[in-house]
Amino acid sequence: MVGPTPDPLLVLKSNAAFRLLPPEELVRLASAAKVERYQERTLLVERGKTAKYIWFVGSGSVDLTLTSANGGIARLPITPGHWATWAGCFGSEPLLFDFWSSKSATLVAFSRVEIVSAVTKNPEALLQVIEYLSENVAVSAAWILSATIFSAEQRLAYLLLVVSARFSVADS
């Protein structure tokens, strides 16, 4: 089931980095955004390409996927209420994974070029984006390091601990 149509302006206002932008900038970004609805899995950005959009997931998911030559697949879903992804928007290198929509998804697509331009004009907003990216790097580094000392079950428990601690601090 695809959820209700998200309001791009409310989506921007719900984010700490974008709330730091001038109101007229938010209106401009929201006016240029587009709501995308998917009824089947759709390749949004192919590995090795640069994303043209940063997506907010209204319903369904955006799956970051990596496939191997022998058919193995690893998938990291970005779930409703989250952005897919800050690194894909603010990084200058092509992606090392594919972006796929889930079978049923509603996304709000914001132009990567416009978002980067708006945020880089505002140092406070840019610092907030850097904070998001550093949080993601810290979680990834903890996960990678845990792989060398923990069993699969312990890695999962450790990742859940790290992620839950991150969200409990963010919610307070």
NUPA-573241 format. One record per atom (N, C-alpha, C): x, y, z; residue in one letter; atom name. Coordinates in steps of 0.05 Angstrom, whole numbers, plus 5000, padded with zeros to 4 digits. Example, Ala and Ser with C-alpha at 12.3 -4.5 7.8 and 13.67 -1.06 7.14 Angstrom:
# NUPA-573241
    X    Y    Z residu atome
 5264 4886 5156      A     N
 5246 4910 5156      A    CA
 5264 4934 5156      A     C
 5257 4955 5142      S     N
 5273 4979 5143      S    CA
 5258 5001 5157      S     C
***
This chain:
# NUPA-573241
    X    Y    Z residu atome
 5017 4976 5000      M     N
 5000 5000 5000      M    CA
 5017 5025 5000      M     C
 5011 5044 4983      V     N
 5026 5069 4982      V    CA
 5012 5088 5000      V     C
 5028 5102 5017      G     N
 5017 5121 5036      G    CA
 5006 5147 5025      G     C
 4997 5164 5042      P     N
 4987 5190 5033      P    CA
 5009 5207 5021      P     C
 5001 5226 5005      T     N
 5021 5243 4991      T    CA
 5034 5262 5011      T     C
 5061 5260 5015      P     N
 5075 5277 5033      P    CA
 5076 5306 5022      P     C
 5076 5325 5040      D     N
 5079 5353 5032      D    CA
 5108 5360 5033      D     C
 5121 5366 5010      P     N
 5150 5372 5010      P    CA
 5159 5393 5029      P     C
 5142 5414 5033      L     N
 5150 5435 5052      L    CA
 5150 5425 5080      L     C
 5131 5409 5088      L     N
 5130 5397 5115      L    CA
 5153 5377 5119      L     C
 5160 5363 5097      V     N
 5183 5344 5099      V    CA
 5208 5360 5105      V     C
 5213 5382 5091      L     N
 5237 5398 5096      L    CA
 5237 5410 5124      L     C
 5214 5420 5132      K     N
 5212 5432 5159      K    CA
 5215 5412 5182      K     C
 5212 5386 5176      S     N
 5215 5366 5196      S    CA
 5244 5358 5201      S     C
 5262 5369 5185      N     N
 5290 5362 5186      N    CA
 5307 5384 5199      N     C
 5324 5378 5218      A     N
 5340 5398 5232      A    CA
 5357 5414 5214      A     C
 5370 5402 5194      A     N
 5387 5417 5175      A    CA
 5371 5437 5159      A     C
 5349 5428 5148      F     N
 5333 5445 5130      F    CA
 5319 5467 5145      F     C
 5312 5462 5171      R     N
 5299 5483 5187      R    CA
 5317 5507 5190      R     C
 5343 5503 5187      L     N
 5362 5525 5190      L    CA
 5364 5543 5165      L     C
 5350 5535 5143      L     N
 5350 5551 5119      L    CA
 5329 5572 5120      L     C
 5333 5594 5106      P     N
 5312 5615 5106      P    CA
 5286 5605 5095      P     C
 5263 5615 5105      P     N
 5237 5605 5096      P    CA
 5233 5606 5066      P     C
 5242 5627 5053      E     N
 5239 5629 5024      E    CA
 5254 5608 5009      E     C
 5277 5599 5021      E     N
 5292 5577 5009      E    CA
 5277 5551 5011      E     C
 5265 5547 5034      L     N
 5249 5522 5038      L    CA
 5226 5521 5018      L     C
 5213 5544 5014      V     N
 5190 5545 4995      V    CA
 5200 5539 4967      V     C
 5223 5550 4960      R     N
 5235 5545 4933      R    CA
 5242 5515 4929      R     C
 5255 5503 4949      L     N
 5262 5475 4947      L    CA
 5237 5457 4946      L     C
 5217 5464 4962      A     N
 5193 5448 4963      A    CA
 5177 5450 4936      A     C
 5178 5474 4925      S     N
 5164 5478 4899      S    CA
 5176 5462 4877      S     C
 5203 5458 4878      A     N
 5217 5443 4857      A    CA
 5216 5412 4862      A     C
 5208 5404 4886      A     N
 5208 5375 4892      A    CA
 5185 5361 4877      A     C
 5189 5335 4874      K     N
 5168 5319 4862      K    CA
 5162 5294 4878      K     C
 5137 5288 4880      V     N
 5128 5264 4894      V    CA
 5128 5241 4874      V     C
 5142 5220 4880      E     N
 5143 5196 4863      E    CA
 5130 5173 4876      E     C
 5113 5159 4861      R     N
 5099 5135 4871      R    CA
 5108 5111 4854      R     C
 5115 5090 4867      Y     N
 5124 5066 4853      Y    CA
 5106 5042 4861      Y     C
 5098 5026 4842      Q     N
 5082 5003 4846      Q    CA
 5097 4977 4841      Q     C
 5122 4980 4832      E     N
 5140 4957 4829      E    CA
 5168 4966 4835      E     C
 5186 4946 4842      R     N
 5214 4953 4847      R    CA
 5225 4967 4823      R     C
 5238 4990 4828      T     N
 5248 5007 4806      T    CA
 5276 5016 4813      T     C
 5294 5013 4794      L     N
 5322 5022 4797      L    CA
 5322 5053 4796      L     C
 5330 5065 4817      L     N
 5330 5095 4819      L    CA
 5357 5106 4810      L     C
 5379 5093 4819      V     N
 5406 5101 4811      V    CA
 5423 5076 4810      V     C
 5437 5073 4788      E     N
 5454 5050 4784      E    CA
 5481 5055 4797      E     C
 5493 5033 4807      R     N
 5520 5035 4819      R    CA
 5539 5047 4798      R     C
 5557 5065 4808      G     N
 5576 5078 4790      G    CA
 5565 5104 4779      G     C
 5540 5111 4785      K     N
 5528 5136 4776      K    CA
 5524 5155 4800      K     C
 5521 5180 4794      T     N
 5516 5200 4815      T    CA
 5486 5204 4817      T     C
 5476 5205 4841      A     N
 5447 5210 4845      A    CA
 5440 5238 4838      A     C
 5417 5242 4824      K     N
 5408 5268 4816      K    CA
 5389 5279 4838      K     C
 5380 5262 4856      Y     N
 5361 5270 4876      Y    CA
 5370 5259 4904      Y     C
 5360 5272 4924      I     N
 5360 5261 4951      I    CA
 5330 5256 4956      I     C
 5324 5231 4965      W     N
 5296 5223 4969      W    CA
 5290 5222 4999      W     C
 5266 5231 5005      F     N
 5254 5227 5031      F    CA
 5234 5204 5027      F     C
 5235 5184 5045      V     N
 5218 5161 5042      V    CA
 5192 5166 5057      V     C
 5170 5169 5043      G     N
 5143 5173 5055      G    CA
 5131 5147 5063      G     C
 5133 5127 5045      S     N
 5124 5100 5051      S    CA
 5140 5080 5034      S     C
 5140 5055 5043      G     N
 5157 5035 5029      G    CA
 5185 5039 5038      G     C
 5204 5036 5019      S     N
 5232 5039 5026      S    CA
 5248 5046 5001      S     C
 5272 5056 5005      V     N
 5293 5057 4984      V    CA
 5314 5038 4994      V     C
 5321 5019 4977      D     N
 5340 4998 4985      D    CA
 5367 5003 4972      D     C
 5387 5005 4989      L     N
 5414 5007 4979      L    CA
 5423 4978 4975      L     C
 5431 4971 4951      T     N
 5438 4943 4946      T    CA
 5465 4940 4933      T     C
 5477 4918 4939      L     N
 5503 4911 4927      L    CA
 5501 4882 4919      L     C
 5509 4876 4894      T     N
 5507 4849 4884      T    CA
 5535 4839 4877      T     C
 5538 4813 4880      S     N
 5564 4801 4873      S    CA
 5562 4786 4846      S     C
 5585 4779 4834      A     N
 5586 4766 4809      A    CA
 5571 4739 4810      A     C
 5572 4726 4833      N     N
 5559 4699 4836      N    CA
 5529 4701 4844      N     C
 5518 4725 4843      G     N
 5489 4728 4849      G    CA
 5482 4735 4877      G     C
 5502 4738 4895      G     N
 5496 4746 4922      G    CA
 5485 4775 4923      G     C
 5469 4781 4942      I     N
 5458 4808 4945      I    CA
 5457 4816 4974      I     C
 5465 4841 4979      A     N
 5463 4853 5005      A    CA
 5445 4877 5002      A     C
 5427 4881 5021      R     N
 5407 4902 5019      R    CA
 5405 4917 5045      R     C
 5405 4943 5044      L     N
 5401 4960 5067      L    CA
 5377 4978 5062      L     C
 5354 4972 5074      P     N
 5330 4989 5069      P    CA
 5331 5015 5084      P     C
 5324 5036 5071      I     N
 5320 5062 5083      I    CA
 5289 5065 5086      I     C
 5280 5066 5110      T     N
 5251 5063 5116      T    CA
 5237 5090 5118      T     C
 5210 5089 5119      P     N
 5194 5114 5120      P    CA
 5203 5133 5142      P     C
 5203 5159 5135      G     N
 5212 5180 5153      G    CA
 5241 5186 5152      G     C
 5256 5172 5134      H     N
 5285 5176 5132      H    CA
 5293 5185 5104      H     C
 5317 5195 5102      W     N
 5328 5205 5077      W    CA
 5346 5185 5064      W     C
 5344 5182 5038      A     N
 5361 5163 5023      A    CA
 5377 5178 5002      A     C
 5401 5183 5007      T     N
 5417 5184 5031      T    CA
 5433 5209 5030      T     C
 5441 5218 5054      W     N
 5457 5242 5056      W    CA
 5483 5239 5040      W     C
 5496 5216 5043      A     N
 5522 5212 5029      A    CA
 5518 5212 4998      A     C
 5496 5202 4988      G     N
 5490 5202 4960      G    CA
 5486 5230 4949      G     C
 5476 5248 4967      C     N
 5471 5275 4958      C    CA
 5496 5293 4961      C     C
 5510 5291 4983      F     N
 5532 5309 4988      F    CA
 5559 5298 4980      F     C
 5561 5272 4973      G     N
 5586 5261 4964      G    CA
 5591 5269 4935      G     C
 5616 5271 4927      S     N
 5623 5278 4900      S    CA
 5629 5254 4882      S     C
 5633 5231 4895      E     N
 5640 5207 4880      E    CA
 5615 5191 4872      E     C
 5616 5177 4850      P     N
 5593 5159 4842      P    CA
 5588 5139 4864      P     C
 5564 5129 4865      L     N
 5556 5110 4886      L    CA
 5568 5083 4882      L     C
 5573 5069 4904      L     N
 5584 5042 4903      L    CA
 5562 5020 4906      L     C
 5537 5029 4904      F     N
 5514 5011 4907      F    CA
 5492 5021 4889      F     C
 5471 5005 4886      D     N
 5447 5013 4871      D    CA
 5427 5024 4891      D     C
 5410 5043 4882      F     N
 5386 5052 4896      F    CA
 5362 5039 4883      F     C
 5346 5025 4897      W     N
 5321 5013 4887      W    CA
 5298 5023 4904      W     C
 5275 5028 4891      S     N
 5251 5033 4907      S    CA
 5240 5005 4914      S     C
 5225 5004 4936      S     N
 5211 4979 4943      S    CA
 5188 4976 4923      S     C
 5175 4953 4925      K     N
 5153 4947 4906      K    CA
 5131 4968 4908      K     C
 5125 4978 4931      S     N
 5105 4998 4935      S    CA
 5118 5020 4952      S     C
 5121 5044 4940      A     N
 5135 5065 4955      A    CA
 5125 5093 4946      A     C
 5126 5111 4964      T     N
 5121 5139 4959      T    CA
 5146 5154 4968      T     C
 5159 5168 4950      L     N
 5183 5183 4956      L    CA
 5180 5212 4949      L     C
 5194 5230 4963      V     N
 5195 5258 4955      V    CA
 5223 5262 4945      V     C
 5225 5270 4920      A     N
 5252 5274 4907      A    CA
 5258 5304 4907      A     C
 5281 5310 4919      F     N
 5291 5337 4920      F    CA
 5317 5338 4903      F     C
 5319 5358 4886      S     N
 5343 5360 4868      S    CA
 5368 5361 4885      S     C
 5387 5344 4879      R     N
 5413 5343 4892      R    CA
 5427 5370 4889      R     C
 5427 5380 4865      V     N
 5441 5405 4859      V    CA
 5429 5428 4876      V     C
 5403 5430 4877      E     N
 5389 5451 4891      E    CA
 5394 5448 4922      E     C
 5392 5424 4932      I     N
 5397 5420 4960      I    CA
 5425 5427 4968      I     C
 5444 5418 4953      V     N
 5473 5424 4959      V    CA
 5477 5454 4958      V     C
 5466 5467 4938      S     N
 5469 5496 4936      S    CA
 5457 5511 4960      S     C
 5433 5503 4968      A     N
 5419 5516 4990      A    CA
 5434 5512 5016      A     C
 5443 5488 5021      V     N
 5456 5482 5046      V    CA
 5484 5495 5048      V     C
 5499 5495 5026      T     N
 5526 5506 5027      T    CA
 5526 5536 5031      T     C
 5504 5549 5026      K     N
 5501 5578 5031      K    CA
 5496 5584 5060      K     C
 5490 5563 5076      N     N
 5483 5567 5104      N    CA
 5500 5550 5121      N     C
 5521 5561 5134      P     N
 5540 5546 5150      P    CA
 5527 5529 5172      P     C
 5506 5538 5185      E     N
 5494 5523 5206      E    CA
 5481 5497 5195      E     C
 5468 5500 5172      A     N
 5455 5477 5160      A    CA
 5477 5457 5150      A     C
 5498 5468 5139      L     N
 5520 5451 5130      L    CA
 5532 5435 5153      L     C
 5535 5448 5176      L     N
 5546 5434 5200      L    CA
 5527 5412 5209      L     C
 5501 5416 5206      Q     N
 5482 5395 5213      Q    CA
 5484 5371 5194      Q     C
 5488 5377 5168      V     N
 5492 5355 5148      V    CA
 5517 5340 5155      V     C
 5538 5354 5162      I     N
 5563 5340 5170      I    CA
 5559 5323 5194      I     C
 5542 5332 5213      E     N
 5535 5316 5236      E    CA
 5521 5290 5228      E     C
 5502 5291 5210      Y     N
 5488 5267 5200      Y    CA
 5508 5248 5187      Y     C
 5526 5258 5171      L     N
 5545 5241 5157      L    CA
 5564 5229 5177      L     C
 5573 5244 5197      S     N
 5591 5233 5217      S    CA
 5578 5211 5234      S     C
 5552 5215 5240      E     N
 5538 5194 5255      E    CA
 5537 5168 5239      E     C
 5532 5170 5213      N     N
 5531 5147 5196      N    CA
 5558 5133 5194      N     C
 5579 5149 5192      V     N
 5606 5138 5191      V    CA
 5613 5123 5217      V     C
 5605 5135 5240      A     N
 5611 5122 5266      A    CA
 5596 5095 5268      A     C
 5571 5094 5260      V     N
 5556 5069 5261      V    CA
 5569 5048 5242      V     C
 5576 5057 5218      S     N
 5589 5039 5199      S    CA
 5615 5028 5210      S     C
 5631 5046 5221      A     N
 5658 5038 5232      A    CA
 5654 5018 5255      A     C
 5635 5023 5272      A     N
 5630 5005 5295      A    CA
 5621 4977 5284      A     C
 5604 4977 5264      W     N
 5595 4951 5252      W    CA
 5619 4936 5239      W     C
 5636 4950 5224      I     N
 5659 4938 5211      I    CA
 5678 4927 5232      I     C
 5684 4942 5253      L     N
 5702 4933 5273      L    CA
 5691 4909 5289      L     C
 5664 4909 5293      S     N
 5652 4887 5308      S    CA
 5654 4861 5293      S     C
 5656 4863 5266      A     N
 5657 4838 5250      A    CA
 5683 4822 5256      A     C
 5703 4835 5266      T     N
 5728 4821 5272      T    CA
 5729 4807 5299      T     C
 5710 4815 5317      I     N
 5712 4804 5344      I    CA
 5687 4790 5354      I     C
 5664 4794 5340      F     N
 5639 4783 5349      F    CA
 5628 4762 5329      F     C
 5611 4744 5340      S     N
 5597 4725 5323      S    CA
 5575 4741 5308      S     C
 5561 4728 5289      A     N
 5540 4741 5274      A    CA
 5518 4751 5293      A     C
 5511 4735 5313      E     N
 5490 4743 5331      E    CA
 5499 4767 5348      E     C
 5524 4766 5357      Q     N
 5534 4788 5373      Q    CA
 5537 4814 5356      Q     C
 5544 4811 5331      R     N
 5545 4835 5313      R    CA
 5518 4848 5310      R     C
 5497 4831 5307      L     N
 5470 4842 5305      L    CA
 5462 4856 5330      L     C
 5467 4843 5353      A     N
 5460 4855 5379      A    CA
 5475 4882 5383      A     C
 5501 4882 5375      Y     N
 5517 4906 5378      Y    CA
 5506 4928 5360      Y     C
 5499 4922 5335      L     N
 5489 4942 5317      L    CA
 5462 4953 5328      L     C
 5445 4935 5338      L     N
 5420 4945 5349      L    CA
 5425 4963 5373      L     C
 5444 4957 5390      L     N
 5451 4974 5412      L    CA
 5460 5001 5403      L     C
 5478 5002 5383      V     N
 5489 5027 5373      V    CA
 5467 5044 5361      V     C
 5451 5031 5344      V     N
 5429 5046 5331      V    CA
 5408 5056 5351      V     C
 5401 5039 5370      S     N
 5380 5047 5389      S    CA
 5390 5070 5407      S     C
 5416 5069 5414      A     N
 5427 5091 5430      A    CA
 5427 5117 5414      A     C
 5432 5115 5389      R     N
 5432 5139 5371      R    CA
 5405 5151 5370      R     C
 5384 5134 5367      F     N
 5357 5145 5364      F    CA
 5346 5155 5391      F     C
 5353 5142 5413      S     N
 5343 5152 5439      S    CA
 5355 5179 5446      S     C
 5380 5184 5438      V     N
 5392 5211 5443      V    CA
 5379 5231 5424      V     C
 5373 5224 5399      A     N
 5362 5242 5380      A    CA
 5333 5250 5387      A     C
 5319 5232 5401      D     N
 5291 5237 5407      D    CA
 5288 5253 5433      D     C
 5309 5256 5449      S     N
 5306 5270 5474      S    CA
 5310 5299 5471      S     C
***
